[in-house]
């Protein structure tokens, strides 16, 4: 039996044969800082099971993404509770650029100032709760450009004057 390792270490060890990471119940903390994102998800397939787990994004004036989904990634996050209080940047950043990426959130709870930003990404959000947590939002908490987005049975809540920004080249499908 292997001892649990840190979340960044588990992501680094993931491979085409071993792409599922199961978080133990409890609270995990990652720290985005001036050196880069808190959790870098490189261009590979990855499934993150987080039922019973909370991912706390510690903030120290961070301007980098909390979770950076890199070009060519295929990421599924299930059951995770993500808290990014007063973060200055995006919680989930999915930028495919020239190589499209995929980000799927299923039964995920996110409470943050900026929740998702995508460009050239396929985004699927199901049975989740996305809560924008600030009265001083400068950018929309959910923003898509050149992306295909499907949102199903998901609560989007917050205090900002705008919630979802769909930019040029994007398609958005909302279902309940």
N, C-alpha and C positions, 0 to 999 in steps of 0.2 A: 504494500500500500504506500503510495506516494504521499508525502506531506503536502498540504496546501501551499501554493506559492502566491506571490502578488499578482494582481490583475495584469499589469504591464508584462510581467514575465510569462504568464499564461498565454497572452496574445503573441508574444515573440516565439513561443514554442509551438503554436498552432501550425498545422501543415495540411496538405490535401487529404491525408489519411486521418488526422486527428484535429478536426476543426470545431469541436464543441467544447465550450468552457461552461462549467456549472459552478456558479457562485454559491458558497455556503450562506445560510441565513446570517444576517448581521449587517453591519455598516462598513463600507469600504470608502477610502478617501483617495482622490487623485488631485494633483496640484498643477494646473496649467500655470505657466509663468512666462517671463520674457524669452525663455529659451524654446518655447514651443507648446504644443497642445498637451493636455493632461494625459490623454490616452490616444495613441496613434494606431489606427487600424489599417495596416498596409494592404496593398492590392491582392487580397486573397479571400477565400470563403471563410466565414467565421459565424458561428452560432453562439450566442451568449444567453444562457438560462439564468435568470436572476430572481426567480420566485422567492420571496422572503428576504431579499437583499436590497439594501439601499446604497446607491453610489452617491457619495457626497463630494461635490466639487469645491475644494477649498480655494478661496479667492485671496490673492495678494496683489490687487491691482492688475490682474491678468487681462490681457487683450487677445489672447489666443483661444482657440476653440477648446472646449472641454473634451469632446470626442471627435476626432478628425478621421472621417471615412475617406481614404485615399482613392485615387483613380484605379479602376479595375476591381474594386472590392465588391464582395457580395456578403452583406452583414445582416443577420437576423438577431434582434434583441427581443427576448421574451420575459415578461413578468418583472422587469426591473423597475425600481423606484429611483428616479434621478433627481437630486436636489442641487441647484446651482444658484444660490441666493446672491443677488447683486453682482452677478458676473457681467463683465464688460463685453463679452463676446458670445458666440453661439454655442449652445449645448451640443447639438449634433450638426456637424458641418460635412456635407456630402458633395464634394467637388470632383466630378468625373473629368472635366475638361475634355481632352481628346479621347480618353478611354472611359466610357460610361461606367458608373458605379450603381450599386443597388443597396438601399437601406430599407429594412422592414422592421417596424415596431409593432409588437403584438402584446396587448395587455400591459403596456408600459405606462408609468406615471412620471410626468416630467413637470417640475415646478422651477421656472427660471425666467429671467428677463428676456432672453432670446432663445427660442427652442430649436428651430430647424432652419438651416439655410442650405439650398441645393442648387447646383448648376450641372447640367448634363448628368442627371441622376434619375433612377427610377426609385420612387419613394412610395412605400405601402405602409399605411398606418391603420391598425385594426384594434377595436375594443380597448382603446387607450384613453388616458386623460392628460391633456396638455394644458397647463395652467401658466399663463404669463404672470409674472410676479413682480410688477413694478408699476409705479405711476409715472415714471420718467423714461418711458421707452422711446428711443430715438429711431429705431428701425422696427419694422413689423416683427412680431415674435415668430412668425412662420412665413418664410419667403422662398419662392421657387423660381428659377430661371432655366429655360431650355430643358425642362424636366417633365417626366410623366408621373403624376401623383394620383394616388387612390387613397381616400380616407373613408373608412367604414366604421360605423357605430363608435365614434370617438367624440368625447366631450372636449371642446376647445373653449377655455374660459380665461378671463382676465380683466384688467382694468384699463388697458390701452385703448386709444380711439380707433385703432385698426388691428385686425387679427391675422388675416392671410393675404399675402401679396403674391399674385400670379403674374409673372413677367413674360415678355416676349418668348415665344417658342415653347411654352409650357402647356400642358393639358392637365386639368384637374377634374377628378371624378369624386363626387361626394355621395355617399349612400348611407342608409340607415337600416 
